[in-house]
């Protein structure tokens, strides 16, 4: 565990939108911690520090609650859809050595063969890993891969200690040649459409003139 993951957490006994707004106004984030058969704990966390920590997917926080340490996996982050301000966190109790299932982002490295593109069909894969050793990403090497190459989840090299939970037949990467677009044909079609529209307008104007007469 990284020492920077230590977070001083306070407890709270006031709830509702009004109470949450007051907390956020003081730079705090409301959160709830649950799991392992324990009663949910309602907490307050330092907003700036936690905001930086949860930039990493599947962040594990070392919460300091009333002088005691408790590891917690960030399960859900609720944000304001407009301002993207963190409004609430859901945290799950985890223990050292315990294994958890998490969605880990897939990252492509390298460039496929000239003239082809590599589509990332599965942006994440579900893995089972130790709670305190969750990888930030799964790296898939695509350097020089040719058209028609497909990489399935079962063929992806996983980080040490990780086990694949996703279906092994899940398509992760598909290398293909992009379809060619004939710009000349597109331009002709656009001109034809404009011509038809202009003719329609002229006909409408003539009909209106005849009606007026």
C-alpha positions in Angstrom: 0.0 0.0 0.0 1.2 3.5 -0.8 1.7 5.8 2.2 -0.1 8.5 0.3 -3.3 6.5 0.4 -3.7 7.2 4.1 -6.9 9.3 4.6 -8.1 10.9 7.8 -11.9 10.1 7.9 -14.4 11.6 10.2 -17.8 10.1 11.2 -21.1 11.9 10.5 -24.6 11.6 11.9 -26.4 14.1 9.7 -27.8 13.1 6.3 -29.7 14.4 3.3 -28.9 16.8 0.5 -28.7 19.8 2.7 -26.2 18.2 5.0 -24.2 16.9 2.1 -24.0 20.4 0.5 -22.7 21.9 3.8 -20.0 19.3 3.9 -18.9 19.9 0.3 -18.8 23.6 1.0 -16.2 23.0 3.7 -14.1 20.8 1.3 -15.4 17.5 2.6 -16.9 14.6 0.7 -19.7 12.4 2.3 -19.1 8.7 2.0 -20.5 5.4 3.2 -18.4 2.3 4.1 -19.9 -1.1 4.1 -19.1 -4.8 3.7 -17.9 -8.0 5.5 -21.1 -8.1 7.4 -20.5 -4.8 9.2 -23.0 -2.0 9.7 -22.6 0.8 7.2 -20.4 3.7 8.5 -21.2 7.2 7.3 -18.0 9.1 6.9 -16.5 12.5 5.8 -13.4 12.5 3.7 -11.0 15.4 2.7 -12.2 16.4 -0.8 -9.0 17.5 -2.4 -6.8 14.6 -1.3 -9.5 12.0 -2.2 -10.2 13.7 -5.5 -6.5 13.1 -6.5 -6.5 9.5 -5.2 -9.5 8.4 -7.1 -8.1 9.5 -10.5 -6.7 6.0 -10.4 -9.2 3.3 -11.2 -10.1 1.0 -8.3 -8.3 3.1 -5.7 -7.9 1.5 -2.3 -7.9 4.0 0.6 -6.2 3.4 4.0 -8.9 5.1 6.1 -7.9 6.3 9.6 -11.1 6.2 11.6 -10.9 7.2 15.3 -7.3 6.1 15.3 -7.9 2.8 13.7 -6.8 1.7 10.1 -9.4 0.3 7.7 -8.7 -0.5 4.0 -11.5 0.4 1.7 -12.0 -0.1 -2.1 -13.7 2.8 -3.9 -16.7 1.1 -5.4 -18.7 4.0 -6.8 -18.1 7.7 -7.3 -21.2 10.0 -7.7 -20.5 13.3 -9.5 -22.5 16.3 -10.4 -23.3 15.7 -14.1 -22.7 19.4 -15.0 -19.8 20.5 -12.8 -18.2 17.1 -12.2 -17.9 17.8 -8.5 -17.7 14.6 -6.4 -20.9 14.4 -4.4 -20.6 11.0 -2.7 -18.5 7.9 -2.5 -19.4 4.3 -1.9 -16.6 2.3 -0.2 -16.2 -1.4 0.4 -14.3 -2.9 3.4 -11.3 -5.0 2.2 -8.6 -6.8 4.0 -4.9 -7.4 3.2 -4.5 -10.6 1.2 -8.2 -10.7 0.3 -9.0 -11.1 -3.4 -11.6 -8.9 -5.1 -13.1 -8.7 -8.6 -12.6 -5.4 -10.3 -12.9 -4.0 -13.8 -9.4 -3.0 -15.0 -8.9 -0.6 -18.0 -7.2 -2.0 -21.1 -4.4 0.1 -22.7 -3.0 -0.5 -26.1 0.8 0.0 -26.8 2.4 0.3 -30.2 1.1 0.8 -33.7 -0.4 -1.9 -36.0 0.9 -2.6 -39.5 0.8 0.4 -41.8 -2.6 1.1 -43.3 -4.5 -0.7 -40.6 -6.2 0.5 -37.4 -6.7 -1.4 -34.1 -10.1 -1.1 -32.5 -10.3 -1.6 -28.7 -13.5 -3.6 -28.4 -13.2 -4.3 -24.6 -12.2 -1.2 -22.7 -12.0 -3.1 -19.4 -11.6 -6.7 -18.3 -12.9 -8.2 -15.1 -10.1 -9.6 -13.0 -9.7 -11.2 -9.7 -6.7 -9.7 -7.8 -5.5 -9.0 -4.3 -7.2 -6.0 -2.9 -3.9 -4.3 -2.1 -2.3 -5.2 -5.5 -4.9 -4.0 -8.0 -3.2 -3.1 -11.3 -3.8 0.3 -12.8 -4.2 -1.1 -16.3 -3.8 -4.1 -18.6 -1.3 -3.5 -21.4 -1.9 -5.1 -24.8 0.9 -4.9 -27.3 -0.2 -4.3 -30.9 3.0 -3.3 -32.6 3.1 -4.5 -36.2 -0.1 -6.5 -36.0 -1.6 -7.2 -39.4 -5.1 -6.9 -40.9 -7.4 -9.6 -39.6 -5.6 -10.1 -36.3 -8.0 -10.5 -33.3 -6.9 -10.7 -29.7 -9.3 -12.4 -27.3 -9.4 -11.9 -23.5 -8.0 -15.4 -23.0 -4.8 -14.5 -25.0 -4.1 -11.3 -23.1 -1.1 -11.3 -20.8 -2.4 -10.4 -17.4 -0.5 -8.6 -14.6 1.2 -10.8 -12.1 -1.2 -12.4 -9.6 -4.3 -11.6 -11.6 -6.9 -14.1 -12.8 -9.3 -13.5 -15.7 -13.0 -13.5 -14.7 -14.3 -12.1 -18.0 -15.3 -14.6 -20.7 -12.0 -15.8 -22.4 -13.7 -15.4 -25.8 -14.4 -11.7 -25.3 -13.0 -9.8 -28.3 -10.5 -7.2 -27.0 -8.6 -6.0 -30.1 -9.6 -6.1 -33.8 -7.1 -5.0 -36.4 -8.5 -4.1 -39.8 -8.1 -1.8 -42.8 -10.5 1.2 -42.6 -13.1 1.4 -45.3 -12.3 3.8 -48.1 -14.7 6.7 -48.7 -15.0 8.1 -52.2 -15.1 11.8 -51.6 -16.0 12.4 -55.3 -19.2 10.4 -55.0 -20.1 12.0 -51.8 -19.7 15.5 -53.4 -21.8 14.5 -56.4 -24.5 13.2 -54.1 -24.5 16.4 -52.1 -24.8 18.5 -55.2 -27.6 16.4 -56.5 -29.5 16.8 -53.2 -28.9 20.6 -53.3 -30.3 20.7 -56.9 -33.4 18.8 -55.9 -34.0 21.1 -53.0 -33.6 24.2 -55.2 -36.0 22.8 -57.7 -38.5 22.0 -55.0 -38.3 25.6 -53.7 -38.8 27.0 -57.2 -41.9 24.9 -57.8 -43.3 26.0 -54.4 -42.7 29.6 -55.3 -44.4 29.2 -58.7 -47.4 27.5 -57.2 -47.7 30.3 -54.6 -47.6 32.9 -57.4 -50.3 31.2 -59.4 -52.5 31.0 -56.4 -52.1 34.7 -55.8 -53.2 35.5 -59.4 
